[in-house]
C-alpha cells in the first residue's frame, strides 16, 4: 500500500508517494515532514516512487562524480529524465514533467535510499531554480544568528574548515555539510536553509539563517584571505550551485539568483592550511 507524505524544505513544499518500506528509509527527511497539505505554502511538486520500468529517453549529457553517474535526457514527449548509476549499474530513473510539478522515480532495487535521496535532491533543485532558490555544494556553519558558507572543489577541505570553526570558535554549529539551500526573500535577503541532503556527514537540521558571508577555499601552504567583488565574486559562487544550465530559462533564473547573492552577501577567498589559525583568521575577518 502506498502512502503520501509532505515535506517543506527552504519554504517549499513537496509530496512523496511510495510504499511504506521506501518511506521508512527516508529518516533524513523526518525533520522536514509536515502533517498535511494544509501548510502555509502551496505544493511545489509531487513525486511517485515505484518499481516499474523507466521509459526510453534521448541522452543529453552525462556527469560522472566519484563513481556515480547521472545521465540527463528527455523523452519523446518532452519530460526530463535523470538516470542514476553506480559503477554503471542503474539504481533509479527520475522522470519529471516539463514544468517540474510532477514526476516518477522508477527504482531498480539497487541502492534504493541513495536513488531516492538523489532523485529528490535533483527534483528540488530543478523545481526551485526559477523561484529564487539555489541548492549549493557547501559546508555551512552558524554563529551569532548568521550563517557562513564554505565553497570549493571536492577535496578542498570544506568539511574540515567547518569542523575547525566548530572546534575552535565558541558558539559555532553545523547547519549542513554539503547541500544547503539558499533562497532570496522578497526584500532581497539571502537566507540559507538546512536540507535533507548533507553529503557524508549526517546533518539534517530544519533551520535557517541570513548569510553573513561566503568563503571560497583553496589549499595552500599558508593562510591568507581577501575580499572578492564583481566578476571575481560571481565566478567564485557559480560553480557551487546545482542546475540544468543547458536549459536557457533555468540558466537565466539561476543567473539572477547568483547576481542577487553576490550583490548582497560578502564573498571572500581563503588560501589556507587545515589548521586552527585558518579558522581564526577567517572568523576574525568575516564574522567579527
VMD Tcl script that draws the C-alpha trace (Angstrom):
set ca {
  {0.00 0.00 0.00}
  {1.32 3.43 -0.95}
  {1.30 6.43 1.36}
  {1.60 10.13 0.60}
  {3.85 12.26 2.81}
  {4.56 16.01 2.67}
  {7.79 17.86 3.41}
  {8.86 21.52 3.48}
  {12.45 22.49 2.64}
  {13.51 26.15 2.38}
  {9.85 27.14 2.48}
  {8.94 24.91 -0.48}
  {6.53 22.01 -0.01}
  {6.64 18.75 -1.92}
  {4.92 15.38 -1.62}
  {6.25 11.84 -1.93}
  {4.00 8.87 -2.70}
  {5.59 5.48 -2.08}
  {5.28 2.17 -0.27}
  {5.94 2.28 3.46}
  {9.16 0.28 3.10}
  {10.58 3.06 0.90}
  {9.32 5.89 3.11}
  {10.85 4.19 6.14}
  {14.30 4.67 4.59}
  {13.82 8.45 4.43}
  {14.86 9.18 8.02}
  {16.88 12.22 6.90}
  {13.61 13.83 5.75}
  {11.85 13.49 9.12}
  {12.81 16.99 10.42}
  {11.13 18.47 7.32}
  {7.93 16.44 7.46}
  {4.61 18.27 7.74}
  {1.23 16.86 8.64}
  {-0.78 17.71 5.53}
  {-1.26 19.97 2.54}
  {-2.80 22.49 4.91}
  {0.63 24.10 5.39}
  {1.17 27.78 4.69}
  {2.85 27.24 1.29}
  {1.49 25.69 -1.92}
  {2.57 22.28 -3.19}
  {5.60 22.75 -5.44}
  {5.89 19.23 -6.81}
  {4.89 15.64 -6.16}
  {6.97 12.51 -6.70}
  {5.64 8.99 -7.10}
  {8.10 6.16 -6.41}
  {7.58 2.72 -7.94}
  {9.43 -0.24 -9.40}
  {8.03 -0.04 -12.92}
  {10.36 0.06 -15.95}
  {11.53 3.51 -16.96}
  {10.59 4.89 -20.39}
  {13.06 5.21 -23.23}
  {14.74 8.58 -23.50}
  {17.24 10.62 -25.51}
  {20.51 11.29 -23.68}
  {21.64 14.94 -23.41}
  {24.62 14.88 -21.06}
  {26.36 12.50 -18.65}
  {28.02 13.55 -15.41}
  {30.47 11.35 -13.52}
  {31.41 12.13 -9.92}
  {33.26 9.81 -7.55}
  {31.93 6.63 -9.11}
  {28.39 7.94 -9.51}
  {26.96 8.72 -12.94}
  {23.92 10.87 -13.66}
  {22.62 10.66 -17.22}
  {20.36 13.58 -18.17}
  {17.97 13.44 -21.09}
  {14.38 13.77 -22.24}
  {11.58 11.57 -23.51}
  {9.87 11.97 -26.86}
  {7.05 13.75 -25.01}
  {9.43 16.35 -23.55}
  {9.67 15.03 -19.99}
  {13.05 15.46 -18.27}
  {14.93 12.29 -17.34}
  {17.72 11.71 -14.82}
  {19.14 8.20 -14.57}
  {21.29 7.35 -11.54}
  {24.05 4.80 -11.90}
  {26.74 3.49 -9.58}
  {29.60 1.64 -11.29}
  {27.49 1.51 -14.46}
  {24.55 -0.17 -12.69}
  {21.22 1.69 -12.69}
  {19.68 2.38 -9.29}
  {16.80 4.54 -10.45}
  {15.43 6.74 -13.19}
  {13.64 10.01 -12.40}
  {11.13 11.25 -14.98}
  {9.79 14.79 -14.44}
  {7.15 16.75 -16.26}
  {8.48 19.66 -18.31}
  {7.27 22.14 -15.67}
  {8.78 20.08 -12.81}
  {5.47 19.90 -10.99}
  {5.16 16.10 -11.04}
  {7.43 13.15 -11.52}
  {8.04 9.44 -11.06}
  {11.10 7.66 -9.75}
  {11.44 4.19 -11.23}
  {13.56 2.08 -8.86}
  {15.63 -0.90 -9.96}
  {16.03 -2.30 -6.44}
  {19.72 -1.35 -6.24}
  {20.76 1.25 -3.62}
  {17.17 2.34 -3.05}
  {17.88 5.00 -0.42}
  {20.65 6.59 -2.48}
  {18.37 6.67 -5.53}
  {15.56 8.31 -3.55}
  {17.89 10.90 -1.99}
  {19.43 11.79 -5.34}
  {16.10 11.95 -7.12}
  {14.55 14.30 -4.58}
  {17.65 16.49 -4.42}
  {17.68 16.91 -8.20}
  {13.91 17.34 -8.43}
  {14.05 20.01 -5.72}
  {16.90 21.91 -7.38}
  {15.13 21.86 -10.76}
  {11.70 22.80 -9.41}
  {13.04 25.72 -7.34}
  {15.62 27.11 -9.77}
  {13.13 29.54 -11.31}
  {11.77 30.77 -7.98}
  {14.77 32.45 -6.40}
  {16.23 29.32 -4.81}
  {19.55 27.56 -5.37}
  {20.98 24.34 -3.98}
  {24.67 24.75 -3.13}
  {27.62 22.42 -2.70}
  {28.91 23.96 0.52}
  {29.67 23.30 4.17}
  {27.77 25.78 6.31}
  {28.05 26.85 9.93}
  {26.03 29.26 12.04}
  {27.33 31.75 14.59}
  {25.53 34.54 16.45}
  {22.41 34.34 14.30}
  {24.11 34.32 10.89}
  {25.42 31.60 8.59}
  {28.77 31.28 6.83}
  {29.17 29.11 3.74}
  {32.43 27.45 2.66}
  {32.75 26.61 -1.03}
  {35.37 24.76 -3.05}
  {36.07 21.81 -5.31}
  {35.63 18.31 -3.95}
  {38.53 17.54 -1.62}
  {39.38 21.18 -0.97}
  {38.53 20.92 2.72}
  {35.07 22.46 3.11}
  {34.03 19.99 5.80}
  {37.40 20.26 7.50}
  {37.21 24.05 7.68}
  {33.65 23.91 9.04}
  {34.77 21.44 11.71}
  {37.64 23.77 12.66}
  {35.14 26.58 13.28}
  {33.03 24.28 15.44}
  {36.06 23.10 17.39}
  {37.78 26.44 17.94}
  {35.11 29.16 17.71}
  {32.64 29.11 20.59}
  {29.00 29.06 19.55}
  {29.58 27.71 16.04}
  {27.21 24.97 14.88}
  {27.00 22.94 11.70}
  {23.98 23.83 9.56}
  {24.66 21.47 6.66}
  {27.79 19.71 5.45}
  {27.28 19.61 1.69}
  {23.91 20.64 0.23}
  {22.26 23.66 1.87}
  {19.61 25.66 0.01}
  {19.74 29.42 -0.43}
  {16.53 31.37 -1.04}
  {16.17 35.05 -1.88}
  {13.37 36.74 0.07}
  {11.01 39.40 -1.20}
  {13.25 42.01 0.44}
  {16.31 40.67 -1.39}
  {17.79 38.99 1.69}
  {19.67 35.75 1.03}
  {18.84 33.07 3.59}
  {20.46 29.64 3.87}
  {18.44 26.60 4.93}
  {19.32 23.16 6.20}
  {18.12 20.34 3.95}
  {17.65 16.55 3.98}
  {20.85 16.22 1.92}
  {24.19 16.62 3.65}
  {26.90 14.59 1.93}
  {29.00 12.25 4.06}
  {28.25 13.98 7.38}
  {24.68 13.41 8.64}
  {23.32 16.87 9.44}
  {19.62 17.21 8.61}
  {18.56 20.28 10.52}
  {15.42 22.24 9.71}
  {16.98 25.63 10.45}
  {17.60 28.86 8.54}
  {19.86 31.90 8.89}
  {20.64 35.05 6.91}
  {24.00 34.62 5.22}
  {26.84 36.58 6.83}
  {29.48 35.60 4.30}
  {30.56 33.16 1.59}
  {34.14 31.88 1.50}
  {35.81 30.11 -1.43}
  {38.54 27.82 -0.07}
  {41.84 26.88 -1.72}
  {44.52 24.65 -0.24}
  {47.82 26.44 0.33}
  {50.97 26.24 2.50}
  {49.86 29.46 4.23}
  {46.72 31.24 5.46}
  {45.57 34.36 3.59}
  {42.14 35.86 2.97}
  {40.90 38.54 0.56}
  {37.54 40.07 -0.30}
  {36.20 39.34 -3.80}
  {33.93 41.72 -5.69}
  {32.29 41.97 -9.10}
  {33.02 39.24 -11.61}
  {35.51 37.57 -9.24}
  {32.82 37.13 -6.61}
  {30.37 35.84 -9.22}
  {32.94 33.37 -10.59}
  {33.63 32.12 -7.07}
  {29.97 31.34 -6.37}
  {28.63 29.92 -9.66}
  {30.46 26.54 -9.75}
  {28.95 25.59 -6.38}
  {25.32 25.94 -7.50}
  {23.44 22.97 -8.92}
  {21.30 23.42 -12.02}
  {20.48 22.40 -15.57}
  {22.44 25.20 -17.18}
  {21.95 23.98 -20.73}
  {18.27 24.91 -20.25}
  {18.21 28.64 -21.09}
  {15.22 29.53 -18.86}
  {16.76 27.77 -15.87}
  {20.18 29.26 -16.56}
  {18.72 32.77 -16.71}
  {16.89 32.26 -13.41}
  {20.00 30.95 -11.69}
  {21.98 33.88 -13.07}
  {19.52 36.31 -11.44}
  {19.76 34.45 -8.13}
  {23.55 34.40 -8.30}
  {23.69 38.12 -9.07}
  {21.48 38.88 -6.08}
  {23.63 36.74 -3.79}
  {26.96 38.30 -4.78}
  {25.38 41.75 -4.72}
  {24.15 41.43 -1.14}
  {26.49 38.91 0.57}
  {30.22 39.48 1.15}
  {32.32 36.93 -0.77}
  {35.87 36.02 0.24}
  {38.73 33.82 -0.97}
  {40.70 31.94 1.69}
  {44.01 30.29 0.89}
  {44.54 28.03 3.85}
  {46.05 25.19 5.75}
  {43.73 22.75 7.57}
  {44.50 24.29 10.95}
  {43.13 26.38 13.79}
  {44.85 29.55 12.57}
  {42.96 29.35 9.27}
  {39.63 29.17 11.06}
  {40.50 32.02 13.38}
  {41.73 34.21 10.52}
  {38.52 33.57 8.59}
  {36.29 34.20 11.60}
  {38.02 37.42 12.60}
  {37.83 38.73 9.05}
  {34.27 37.87 8.09}
  {32.30 37.45 11.32}
  {33.60 39.95 13.89}
}
mol new
graphics top color blue
foreach p $ca { graphics top sphere $p radius 0.5 }
foreach p [lrange $ca 0 end-1] q [lrange $ca 1 end] { graphics top cylinder $p $q radius 0.2 }
display resetview
